[in-house]
C-alpha cells in the first residue's frame, strides 16, 4: 500500500480544524438572565437620575473644598447620592488631601481605592474617620 497516495499532509499533521475546535471557547449562549430591554422613557428617566446624582456630587465636592461640609459627617451618615461614589474621589475633594496622602490613608485602613462609600464596612468606616481626625 502506498501511503503517499492518500497525501502526505493527512498523515503527517493532525487536522487543523479539530485542533482549533478543541482549543476554542464555546460560542456564547444567550442567557435568560440578560437585562430586559428598556423603553425610551425608562432610559430617559435613568439618564435624568444619573445626571441629578452627578450634579449633587459635584456640589458636595465644592462644599468639601470650601469647608462648608465635613467629610466625617458624610462618611458617618452618607446621603443616598453619595453611596455609589468612590471613597478616593471624595477624599480628594477635601482641602490638603492629595493623591499621595489619600492613598496612604486608604492603605493604612486597608481600603481599596475603588471602594464606594456605601460599600465600606463599619470597621473601615470608623478606622477611616479616625485617620481623618488626626
Contact map, one row per residue, 1 for C-alpha under 8 A:
11100000000000000000000000000000000000000000000000000000000000000000000000000000000000000000000000000000000000000000000000000000000000
11111100000000000000000000000000000000000000000000000000000000000000000000000000000000000000000000000000000000000000000000000000000000
11111111000000000000000000000000000000000000000000000000000000000000000000000000000000000000000000000000000000000000000000000000000000
01111111000000000000000000000000000000000000000000000000000000000000000000000000000000000000000000000000000000000000000000000000000000
01111111000000000000000000000000000000000000000000000000000000000000000000000000000000000000000000000000000000000000000000000000000000
01111111010000000000000000000000000000000000000000000000000000000000000000000000000000000000000000000000000000000000000000000000000000
00111111111000000000000000000000000000000000000000000000000000000000000000000000000000000000000000000000000000000000000000000000000000
00111111111100000000000000000000000000000000000000000000000000000000000000000000000000000000000000000000000000000000000000000000000000
00000011111110000000000000000000000000000000000000000000000000000000000000000000000000000000000000000000000000000000000000000000000000
00000111111111100000000000000000000000000000000000000000000000000000000000000000000000000000000000000000000000000000000000000000000000
00000011111111000000000000000000000000000000000000000000000000000000000000000000000000000000000000000000000000000000000000000000000000
00000001111111000000000000000000000000000000000000000000000000000000000000000000000000000000000000000000000000000000000000000000000000
00000000111111110000000000000000000000000000000000000000000000000000000000000000000000000000000000000000000000000000000000000000000000
00000000011111110110000000000000000000000000000000000000000000000000000000000000000000000000000000000000000000000000000000000000000000
00000000010011111110000000000000000000000000000000000000000000000000000000000000000000000000000000000000000000000000000000000000000000
00000000000011111111000000000000000000000000000000000000000000000000000000000000000000000000000000000000000000000000000000000000000000
00000000000000111111100000000000000000000000000000000000000000000000000000000000000000000000000000000000000000000000000000000000000000
00000000000001111111110000000000000000000000000000000000000000000000000000000000000000000000000000000000000000000000000000000000000000
00000000000001111111111000000000000000000000000000000000000000000000000000000000000000000000000000000000000000000000000000000000000000
00000000000000011111111100000000000000000000000000000000000000000000000000000000000000000000000000000000000000000000000000000000000000
00000000000000001111111100000000000000000000000000000000000000000000000000000000000000000000000000000000000000000000000000000000000000
00000000000000000111111100000000000000000000000000000000000000000000000000000000000000000000000000000000000000000000000000000000000000
00000000000000000011111110000000000000000000000000000000000000000000000000000000000000000000000000000000000000000000000000000000000000
00000000000000000001111111000000000000000000000000000000000000000000000000000000000000000000000000000000000000000000000000000000000000
00000000000000000000001111100000000000000000000000000000000000000000000000000000000000000000000000000000000000000000000000000000000000
00000000000000000000000111110000000000000000000000000000000000000000000000000000000000000000000000000000000000000000000000000000000000
00000000000000000000000011111000000000000000000000000000000000000000000000000000000000000000000000000000000000000000000000000000000000
00000000000000000000000001111100000000000000000000000000000000000000000000000000000000000000000000000000000000000000000000000000000000
00000000000000000000000000111110000000000000000000000000000000000000000000000000000000000000000000000000000000000000000000000000000000
00000000000000000000000000011111010000000000000000000000000000000000000000000000000000000000000000000000000000000000000000000000000000
00000000000000000000000000001111110000000000000000000000000000000000000000000000000000000000000000000000000000000000000000000000000000
00000000000000000000000000000111110000000000000000000000000000000000000000000000000000000000000000000000000000000000000000000000000000
00000000000000000000000000000011111000000000000000000000000000000000000000000000000000000000000000000000000000000000000000000000000000
00000000000000000000000000000111111100000000000000000000000000000000000000000000000000000000000000000000000000000000000000000000000000
00000000000000000000000000000000111110000000000000000000000000000000000000000000000000000000000000000000000000000000000000000000000000
00000000000000000000000000000000011111000000000000000000000000000000000000000000000000000000000000000000000000000000000000000000000000
00000000000000000000000000000000001111100000000000000000000000000000000000000000000000000000000000000000000000000000000000000000000000
00000000000000000000000000000000000111110110000000000000000000000000000000000000000000000000000000000000000000000000000000000000000000
00000000000000000000000000000000000011111110000000000000000000000000000000000000000000000000000000000000000000000000000000000000000000
00000000000000000000000000000000000001111111000000000000000000000000000000000000000000000000000000000000000000000000000000000000000000
00000000000000000000000000000000000000111111100000000000000000000000000000000000000000000000000000000000000000000000000000000000000000
00000000000000000000000000000000000001111111110000000000000000000000000000000000000000000000000000000000000000000000000000000000000000
00000000000000000000000000000000000001111111111000000000000000000000000000000000000000000000000000000000000000000000000000000000000000
00000000000000000000000000000000000000011111111100000000000000000000000000000000000000000000000000000000000000000000000000000000000000
00000000000000000000000000000000000000001111111110000000000000000000000000000000000000000000000000000000000000000000000000000000000000
00000000000000000000000000000000000000000111111111000000000000000000000000000000000000000000000000000000000000000000000000000000000000
00000000000000000000000000000000000000000011111111100000000000000000000000000000000000000000000000000000000000000000000000000000000000
00000000000000000000000000000000000000000001111111110000000000000000000000000000000000000000000000000000000000000000000000000000000000
00000000000000000000000000000000000000000000111111111000000000000000000000000000000000000000000000000000000000000000000000000000000000
00000000000000000000000000000000000000000000011111111100000000000000000000000000000000000000000000000000000000000000000000000000000000
00000000000000000000000000000000000000000000001111111110000000000000000000000000000000000000000000000000000000000000000000000000000000
00000000000000000000000000000000000000000000000111111111000000000000000000000000000000000000000000000000000000000000000000000000000000
00000000000000000000000000000000000000000000000011111111100000000000000000000000100000000000000000000000000000000000000000000000000000
00000000000000000000000000000000000000000000000001111111110000000000000000000000000000000000000000000000000000000000000000000000000000
00000000000000000000000000000000000000000000000000111111111000000000000000000000000000000000000000000000000000000000000000000000000000
00000000000000000000000000000000000000000000000000011111111100000000000000000000100000000000000000000000000000000000000000000000000000
00000000000000000000000000000000000000000000000000001111111110000000000000000000110000000000000000000000000000000000000000000000000000
00000000000000000000000000000000000000000000000000000111111111000000000000000000000000000000000000000000000000000000000000000000000000
00000000000000000000000000000000000000000000000000000011111111100000000000000000000000000000000000000000000000000000000000000000000000
00000000000000000000000000000000000000000000000000000001111111110000100000000000000000000000000000000000000000000000000000000000000000
00000000000000000000000000000000000000000000000000000000111111111000000000000000000000000100110000000000000000000000000000000000000000
00000000000000000000000000000000000000000000000000000000011111111100000000000000000000000000100000000000000000000000000000000000000000
00000000000000000000000000000000000000000000000000000000001111111111100000000000000000000000000000000000000000000000000000000000000000
00000000000000000000000000000000000000000000000000000000000111111111111000000000000000000000111000000000000000000000000000000000000000
00000000000000000000000000000000000000000000000000000000000011111111000000000000000000000000111000000000000000000000000000000000000000
00000000000000000000000000000000000000000000000000000000000001111111100000000000000000000000001000000000000000000000000000000000000000
00000000000000000000000000000000000000000000000000000000000000111111110000000000000000000000011000000000000000000000000000000000000000
00000000000000000000000000000000000000000000000000000000000000111111110000000000000000000000000000000000000000000000000000000000000000
00000000000000000000000000000000000000000000000000000000000100110111111010000000000000000000000000000000000000000000000000000000000000
00000000000000000000000000000000000000000000000000000000000000010011111111000000000000000000000000000000000000000000000000000000000000
00000000000000000000000000000000000000000000000000000000000000010000111111100000000000000110010000000000000000000000000000000000000000
00000000000000000000000000000000000000000000000000000000000000000000011111110000000000000000000000000000000000000000000000000000100100
00000000000000000000000000000000000000000000000000000000000000000000111111111100000000000000000000000000000000000000000000000000000000
00000000000000000000000000000000000000000000000000000000000000000000011111111110000000000000000000000000000000000000000000000000000000
00000000000000000000000000000000000000000000000000000000000000000000001111111100000000000000000000000000000000000000100000001000100000
00000000000000000000000000000000000000000000000000000000000000000000000111111100000000000000000000000000000000000000000000001000000000
00000000000000000000000000000000000000000000000000000000000000000000000011111110000000000000000000000000000000000000000000000000000000
00000000000000000000000000000000000000000000000000000000000000000000000011111111011000000000000000000000000000000000110000000000000000
00000000000000000000000000000000000000000000000000000000000000000000000001001111111000000000000000000000000000000000000000000000000000
00000000000000000000000000000000000000000000000000000000000000000000000000000111111000000000000000000000000000000000000000000000000000
00000000000000000000000000000000000000000000000000001001100000000000000000000011111110000000000000000000000000000000000000000000000000
00000000000000000000000000000000000000000000000000000000100000000000000000000111111110000000000000000000000000000000110000000000000000
00000000000000000000000000000000000000000000000000000000000000000000000000000111111110000000000000000000000000000001111000000000000000
00000000000000000000000000000000000000000000000000000000000000000000000000000000111111000000000000000000000000000001111000000000000000
00000000000000000000000000000000000000000000000000000000000000000000000000000000111111101100000000000000000000000001110000000000000000
00000000000000000000000000000000000000000000000000000000000000000000000000000000000111111100000000000000000000001111100000000000000000
00000000000000000000000000000000000000000000000000000000000000000000000000000000000011111110000000000000000000001111100000000000000000
00000000000000000000000000000000000000000000000000000000000000000000000000000000000001111111000000000110000000001110000000000000000000
00000000000000000000000000000000000000000000000000000000000000000000000000000000000011111111100000000000000000000000000000000000000000
00000000000000000000000000000000000000000000000000000000000010000000001000000000000011111111110000000000000000000000000000000000000000
00000000000000000000000000000000000000000000000000000000000000000000001000000000000000111111110010000100000000000000000000000000000000
00000000000000000000000000000000000000000000000000000000000000000000000000000000000000011111111011100100000000000000000000000000000000
00000000000000000000000000000000000000000000000000000000000011011000000000000000000000001111111010000000000000000000000000000000000000
00000000000000000000000000000000000000000000000000000000000010011010001000000000000000000111111110000000000000000000000000000000000000
00000000000000000000000000000000000000000000000000000000000000011110000000000000000000000001111110000000000000000000000000000000000000
00000000000000000000000000000000000000000000000000000000000000000000000000000000000000000000011111000000000000000000000000000000000000
00000000000000000000000000000000000000000000000000000000000000000000000000000000000000000011111111111100000000000000000000000000000000
00000000000000000000000000000000000000000000000000000000000000000000000000000000000000000001000111111100000000000000000000000000000000
00000000000000000000000000000000000000000000000000000000000000000000000000000000000000000001000011111110000000000000000000000000000000
00000000000000000000000000000000000000000000000000000000000000000000000000000000000000000000000011111111000000000000000000000000000000
00000000000000000000000000000000000000000000000000000000000000000000000000000000000000000000000011111111100000000000000000000000000000
00000000000000000000000000000000000000000000000000000000000000000000000000000000000000010011000011111111110000000000000000000000000000
00000000000000000000000000000000000000000000000000000000000000000000000000000000000000010000000000111111111000001000000000000000000000
00000000000000000000000000000000000000000000000000000000000000000000000000000000000000000000000000011111111100000000000000000000000000
00000000000000000000000000000000000000000000000000000000000000000000000000000000000000000000000000001111111110000000000000000001001000
00000000000000000000000000000000000000000000000000000000000000000000000000000000000000000000000000000111111111111000000000000001000000
00000000000000000000000000000000000000000000000000000000000000000000000000000000000000000000000000000011111111110000000000000000000000
00000000000000000000000000000000000000000000000000000000000000000000000000000000000000000000000000000001111111100000000000000000000000
00000000000000000000000000000000000000000000000000000000000000000000000000000000000000000000000000000000111111100000000000010011000000
00000000000000000000000000000000000000000000000000000000000000000000000000000000000000000000000000000000011111110000000000010000000000
00000000000000000000000000000000000000000000000000000000000000000000000000000000000000000000000000000000011111111010000000010000000000
00000000000000000000000000000000000000000000000000000000000000000000000000000000000000000000000000000000011001111110000000000000000000
00000000000000000000000000000000000000000000000000000000000000000000000000000000000001110000000000000010010000111110000000000000000000
00000000000000000000000000000000000000000000000000000000000000000000000000000000000001110000000000000000000000011111000000000000000000
00000000000000000000000000000000000000000000000000000000000000000000000000000000000001110000000000000000000000111111101100000000000000
00000000000000000000000000000000000000000000000000000000000000000000000000000000001111100000000000000000000000000111111100000000000000
00000000000000000000000000000000000000000000000000000000000000000000000000100100011111100000000000000000000000000011111100000000000000
00000000000000000000000000000000000000000000000000000000000000000000000000000100011110000000000000000000000000000001111100000000000000
00000000000000000000000000000000000000000000000000000000000000000000000000000000001100000000000000000000000000000011111110000000000000
00000000000000000000000000000000000000000000000000000000000000000000000000000000000000000000000000000000000000000011111111111000000000
00000000000000000000000000000000000000000000000000000000000000000000000000000000000000000000000000000000000000000000001111111000000000
00000000000000000000000000000000000000000000000000000000000000000000000000000000000000000000000000000000000000000000000111111100000000
00000000000000000000000000000000000000000000000000000000000000000000000000000000000000000000000000000000000000000000000111111110000000
00000000000000000000000000000000000000000000000000000000000000000000000000000000000000000000000000000000000011100000000111111111000000
00000000000000000000000000000000000000000000000000000000000000000000000000110000000000000000000000000000000000000000000111111111100000
00000000000000000000000000000000000000000000000000000000000000000000000000000000000000000000000000000000000000000000000001111111110000
00000000000000000000000000000000000000000000000000000000000000000000000000000000000000000000000000000000000010000000000000111111111000
00000000000000000000000000000000000000000000000000000000000000000000000000000000000000000000000000000000110010000000000000011111111100
00000000000000000000000000000000000000000000000000000000000000000000000100100000000000000000000000000000000000000000000000001111111110
00000000000000000000000000000000000000000000000000000000000000000000000000000000000000000000000000000000000000000000000000000111111111
00000000000000000000000000000000000000000000000000000000000000000000000000000000000000000000000000000000100000000000000000000011111111
00000000000000000000000000000000000000000000000000000000000000000000000100000000000000000000000000000000000000000000000000000001111111
00000000000000000000000000000000000000000000000000000000000000000000000000000000000000000000000000000000000000000000000000000000111111
00000000000000000000000000000000000000000000000000000000000000000000000000000000000000000000000000000000000000000000000000000000011111
